[in-house]
């Protein structure tokens, strides 16, 4: 079974679908706004650390996402990324 890893792109899509600003998510998670923006963009060196993974997961749940919905978003993002890599 594949390990569940929350990506910055998944967080960004989930946030945008709920029409929540990055500032609001930063406040909810305790992650700095600029660092969260780097995580969402996938900037090298801005990784979802162990503790931030749980902060972001908790925040997505607070925004009304179920674990199943988060898993589906994650799989969709991973599949899109794989397709993009194949076309390069």
N, C-alpha and C positions, 0 to 999 in steps of 0.2 A: 504494500500500500504506500502511496506517495505521501510524503510529509506535507502538511498544510502550512504554507508560508504566505503571509499577508504581504502584498507588494504595495509600493507607493501608488502605482497606477490604479490598483483596485480601490485604494482609499480615496483617490481623487474622483474616480467614477462614482463611487458610492456617495461621496459628499455632494457632487454636482447633481446627482439624481434627486437628492433630498433638498436641493437648493440652499445649502449651508455654506457659509463663507469659510475660507481657510483660517481666518481669524477666530471664528467660533470654535472650529475643531481644535485649533491650537490651545485655546483657553480650556476646552473640555479635557484635553489630554495632558496638559502641562508641558507640551513640547513647544519649543520656540517657533514662532510663525515662519521665520526665514528657513529654519532647519526643516520644518514640515514641508515647506514648498520644495526644498531640495529633494526630500524623500519622494514626494509625489512625482517630480520630474525625473527621478532616477539618476540624479547627479552622483557621479563616482565619489565614494567616501561617505555619502549620506545614506546609511543603511538603516533598515528597521531592526533596531537592537532587540534583544530578548524582552527587556522591560517595555520598550515602546510598542512592541507587537501586542502586548496585553493591554496597554493603554489605548491603542487604536482599536483593538477588538472590542473593548468595553464601550468605547465611544460610538462605534458603529451600532452596537446593541442599543445604546441609549437613543440613537437616532431612529430606532424602530426596526432595524434589520434583524432577521433571525439568523441563526448559524447556517441554516440551509441556504438562505439568500446570499450570505457572505461567501459561502463555498461556491455557489454558482457563479457569482461575479468573478471570483478568483480563477475558476476554470476557464471562463470566457476570456479573461485578460491573458491568461497563459496561452490559450489557443491562438488568439490574435497575434501575440508576440511570436509564436512559432511560425505562423503563416508569413508574417513580415520577414522573418529571418530566411525563410525558404525562397522568398521572391528576390532577395538581394543577390 
